[in-house]
Amino acid sequence: DSVALIVQIHLQQNRSDLALKEVEAAKRWAQDSLLVNLAESWVGMRVGGEKYQSAFYVYEELASADSTSAPLSIVGQAVAEIHLGRLPEAEAALSAALQRYPNEAELIANTIVLNVLTGKPTEELETRLQQVQPSHTLLTDIQEKSDLFDAAAAKYSAKVSS
């Protein structure tokens, strides 16, 4: 548990190198630990490249097992699929998960992101997320960006004198 916490702290500090060292050290004494594998997948998602595939396998295993299948496992799997460029597979995973967990905020938010990437409408999902978790980070970020855009656009709008 402490390794996972230390890895999270390093990732929050944008120190992927230190997080990776912690994971590598932990793998020496806990090679098959689910938590160490999960921490390794967190680092892999941050580092990128071929590490996305390794992270995908961890999340896929978590999502497919009855004892560890949870909305966030499916989100992890879908995010890895997105990074690997497998958008239809990510969409299938998120759609199935939304049917099973229709009010899970992280599933809704990640489906919104996927819809933006694929050019599909997001309004209905944004409304649903607003109902489920009005203070969700994605919604506040969208509102903040909208306000910034409006402020920038106002600077360049035609000045009309009355």
C-alpha positions as CSV (number, residue, x, y, z in Angstrom):
1,D,0.0,0.0,0.0
2,S,2.8,2.4,0.8
3,V,4.5,1.8,-2.5
4,A,1.2,2.7,-4.3
5,L,1.0,5.9,-2.3
6,I,4.6,6.9,-3.0
7,V,4.1,6.2,-6.7
8,Q,1.0,8.4,-6.7
9,I,2.9,11.2,-4.9
10,H,5.7,11.1,-7.4
11,L,3.2,11.1,-10.3
12,Q,1.4,14.1,-8.8
13,Q,4.8,15.8,-8.7
14,N,5.4,14.9,-12.4
15,R,8.4,12.8,-11.3
16,S,7.7,9.7,-13.4
17,D,11.4,8.7,-13.1
18,L,11.1,8.4,-9.3
19,A,7.7,6.6,-9.6
20,L,9.3,4.1,-12.0
21,K,12.1,3.5,-9.6
22,E,9.7,2.8,-6.8
23,V,7.7,0.3,-9.0
24,E,10.9,-1.5,-10.1
25,A,12.1,-1.8,-6.5
26,A,8.7,-3.1,-5.4
27,K,8.6,-5.7,-8.2
28,R,11.8,-7.3,-6.8
29,W,9.9,-8.4,-3.7
30,A,6.2,-8.4,-4.9
31,Q,6.3,-9.4,-8.6
32,D,2.8,-10.7,-8.6
33,S,1.2,-8.1,-6.4
34,L,-2.0,-6.7,-7.9
35,L,-1.3,-3.3,-6.3
36,V,2.3,-3.2,-7.7
37,N,1.0,-4.1,-11.2
38,L,-1.6,-1.4,-10.9
39,A,1.1,1.1,-9.8
40,E,3.2,0.0,-12.8
41,S,0.3,0.7,-15.1
42,W,-0.2,4.2,-13.6
43,V,3.4,4.9,-14.4
44,G,3.1,3.3,-17.9
45,M,0.1,5.5,-18.7
46,R,2.2,8.6,-17.7
47,V,5.4,7.4,-19.6
48,G,3.6,6.3,-22.7
49,G,5.0,4.6,-25.8
50,E,5.0,0.8,-25.5
51,K,4.0,1.1,-21.8
52,Y,0.5,1.8,-22.9
53,Q,0.2,-1.8,-24.0
54,S,1.4,-3.1,-20.7
55,A,-1.0,-0.8,-18.8
56,F,-3.8,-2.0,-21.1
57,Y,-3.1,-5.7,-20.2
58,V,-3.3,-4.9,-16.4
59,Y,-6.6,-2.9,-16.8
60,E,-8.0,-5.5,-19.1
61,E,-7.3,-8.3,-16.5
62,L,-8.8,-6.1,-13.8
63,A,-11.9,-5.3,-15.8
64,S,-12.5,-8.9,-16.9
65,A,-12.3,-10.6,-13.5
66,D,-15.5,-10.6,-11.4
67,S,-13.7,-9.8,-8.2
68,T,-11.9,-6.7,-9.6
69,S,-14.3,-5.5,-12.3
70,A,-15.2,-2.0,-11.4
71,P,-16.0,1.2,-13.3
72,L,-12.5,2.6,-12.8
73,S,-10.9,-0.6,-14.1
74,I,-12.9,-0.2,-17.3
75,V,-12.0,3.4,-17.5
76,G,-8.3,2.5,-17.3
77,Q,-8.8,-0.1,-20.0
78,A,-10.6,2.4,-22.3
79,V,-8.0,5.1,-21.7
80,A,-5.2,2.7,-22.6
81,E,-7.2,1.8,-25.7
82,I,-7.5,5.5,-26.6
83,H,-3.8,6.0,-26.3
84,L,-3.1,3.0,-28.4
85,G,-5.4,4.5,-31.1
86,R,-8.0,1.8,-30.7
87,L,-11.0,4.1,-30.5
88,P,-13.7,1.6,-31.5
89,E,-12.5,-0.8,-28.7
90,A,-12.5,2.0,-26.2
91,E,-16.0,3.0,-27.3
92,A,-17.3,-0.6,-26.9
93,A,-15.8,-0.9,-23.4
94,L,-17.2,2.4,-22.2
95,S,-20.6,1.8,-23.8
96,A,-20.9,-1.6,-22.1
97,A,-19.8,-0.2,-18.8
98,L,-22.3,2.7,-19.0
99,Q,-25.1,0.2,-19.4
100,R,-23.9,-1.6,-16.3
101,Y,-23.0,1.6,-14.3
102,P,-25.2,4.4,-15.8
103,N,-24.5,6.9,-13.1
104,E,-20.7,6.5,-12.7
105,A,-19.2,10.0,-13.2
106,E,-15.8,8.8,-14.5
107,L,-17.4,6.6,-17.1
108,I,-19.6,9.4,-18.3
109,A,-16.6,11.9,-18.3
110,N,-14.4,9.5,-20.3
111,T,-17.1,8.8,-22.8
112,I,-17.4,12.6,-23.3
113,V,-13.7,12.8,-24.1
114,L,-13.9,9.8,-26.4
115,N,-16.9,11.4,-28.2
116,V,-14.9,14.6,-28.7
117,L,-12.1,12.6,-30.2
118,T,-14.5,10.8,-32.6
119,G,-16.5,13.8,-33.5
120,K,-19.7,12.6,-31.8
121,P,-22.1,14.8,-29.9
122,T,-21.5,15.3,-26.2
123,E,-24.3,17.5,-25.0
124,E,-26.5,14.6,-23.7
125,L,-23.6,13.1,-21.8
126,E,-22.6,16.6,-20.4
127,T,-26.1,17.0,-19.1
128,R,-26.0,13.6,-17.5
129,L,-22.7,14.3,-15.9
130,Q,-24.1,17.6,-14.6
131,Q,-26.9,15.6,-12.9
132,V,-24.7,12.9,-11.5
133,Q,-21.8,15.1,-10.3
134,P,-22.2,18.8,-11.0
135,S,-18.7,19.6,-9.6
136,H,-16.9,17.1,-11.8
137,T,-13.4,18.3,-12.9
138,L,-14.3,17.9,-16.6
139,L,-17.4,20.1,-16.3
140,T,-15.5,22.8,-14.4
141,D,-12.7,22.7,-16.9
142,I,-15.1,23.0,-19.9
143,Q,-16.8,26.0,-18.2
144,E,-13.5,27.6,-17.5
145,K,-12.3,27.2,-21.1
146,S,-15.7,28.5,-22.3
147,D,-15.3,31.6,-20.1
148,L,-11.7,32.2,-21.3
149,F,-12.9,31.8,-25.0
150,D,-15.7,34.3,-24.4
151,A,-13.3,36.8,-22.8
152,A,-10.8,36.4,-25.7
153,A,-13.6,36.8,-28.3
154,A,-14.9,39.9,-26.5
155,K,-11.5,41.6,-27.0
156,Y,-11.9,41.2,-30.8
157,S,-15.6,41.8,-31.3
158,A,-16.5,44.9,-33.3
159,K,-16.9,48.0,-31.2
160,V,-20.2,49.6,-31.8
161,S,-20.8,53.2,-30.6
162,S,-24.3,54.2,-29.6
